[in-house]
Amino acid sequence: MTIEVVGDLVLAGLAIRVFGSDVKALLRRAAAAGVRIGVGELSRSHAEGREVR
């Protein structure tokens, strides 16, 4: 392992440690938005009388 790789791993570890909770919150919000979009598509398709597959 070269010193550059070690430096990159340390930097990535620190970034995860510092921004980890923020990333979790963003992923949670993105997942919730995806669910809302999916439910909206299903509702719209159902209201138009189309079969959803």
For each residue, the residues with C-beta under 8 A, 3 or more apart:
1: 5 6
2: 5 6
3: 6 7
4: 7 8
5: 1 2 8 9
6: 1 2 3 9 10
7: 3 4 10 11
8: 4 5 11 12
9: 5 6 12 13
10: 6 7 13 14
11: 7 8 14 15
12: 8 9 15 16
13: 9 10 16 17
14: 10 11 17 18
15: 11 12 18 19
16: 12 13 19 20 23
17: 13 14 20
18: 14 15
19: 15 16 22 23
20: 16 17 23 24
21: 24 25
22: 19 25 26
23: 16 19 20 26 27
24: 20 21 27 28
25: 21 22 28 29
26: 22 23 29 30
27: 23 24 30 31
28: 24 25 31 32
29: 25 26 32 33
30: 26 27 33 34
31: 27 28 34 35
32: 28 29 35 36
33: 29 30 36 37
34: 30 31 37 38
35: 31 32 38 39
36: 32 33 39 40
37: 33 34 40 41
38: 34 35 41 42
39: 35 36 42 43
40: 36 37 43 44
41: 37 38 44 45
42: 38 39 45 46 52
43: 39 40 46 47
44: 40 41 47 48
45: 41 42 48 50 51 52
46: 42 43 49 50 52
47: 43 44
48: 44 45
49: 46
50: 45 46
51: 45
52: 42 45 46
53:
